[in-house]
Amino acid sequence: MAKKRIDEMSFLDHLEDLRWHLIRSTLGIVIAATLAFVFKKFVFDVIIFGPTQMSFPTYEGLCKMSQFLGIEDTTFCADKFPFIIQNRTVAGQFSAHIWTSIYAGFIVAFPYVLYQLWSFISPGLNPNERKNSKGFIIIASILFFLGVLFGYYIITPLSINFLANYQISEQISNEFDISSVIAIVRSSSLASGFVFELPIIIYFLTKVGLVTPQFLRTYRKYALVIVLILSAIITPPDVASQVIVAIPILVLYQVSIYISSVVVRNQNRKRKHV
């Protein structure tokens, strides 16, 4: 499709442009998902089922920390988890393979998806806005991957360790379905990835005037409550895990206040020069 100036494009032209960006984004995800599908042994044995093994780095680190603090009776130093992973449906393993590949494809292709989104939005911005937002894709991608790593290495092992060792009766043995294990890894990693995008979201909300630094400071105590509730939802119900998750989110909130302040300061400076 021939390129037109943004102010000359009709509504249907915009829809056509959006359609092609969505097609390219989907194609990028499909290519990355195909690679994940091909390398299934690495994706499942190393990544997905990694947190179900006591040799996982997080457990080794927490075990050493517990020993340093003199805590001997801890589940982080066990030889293995008291459960087995099983498949209880005919198409269970194939379905898990397909959907895990798709989610993995989205995570790997996230920067490219952002690039397509930015390519669609940026023509509507003025030169100064495009210049100031030049690092959007890099910063947003870094934050997303940091969030995914935090969810995978912190939230996921804490959740699996707590739930695997939680017992209401010795007569019950744990036999977890493969879909349940994958769901914990997926939801913890993706949820954390999107939560870590908070500074980017606040940046754009401040740019359009929906959020101010004063607003963020005024409602900081309410944000604290929301963060604790969010931490309780995505982590096992013990205080230590919730605090571990809450700390980086609160740091991100404070960083968001600083970013909002910088945006407002720059906007005020530009108004004075006009």
Protein Blocks (a to p, Z undefined) as FASTA:
>chain_A
ZZddfklpcfklmmmmmmmmmmmmmmmmmmmmmmmmmmmmlmmmmmmmmmmpfkbmklmm
mmmmmmmnopabdcklcfbdcbddddfbfklmmmmmmmmmmmmmmmmmmmmmmmmmmmmm
mmmpcfklmmmmmmmmmmmmmmmmmmmmmmmmmmmmmmmmmmmmgcfbfkbccdddfklm
mmmmmmmmmmmmmmmmmmmmmmmmmmnopacfklmmmmmmmmmmmmmmmmmmmpccbfkl
mmmmmmmmmmmmmmmmmmmmmmmmmmmmmmmmZZ
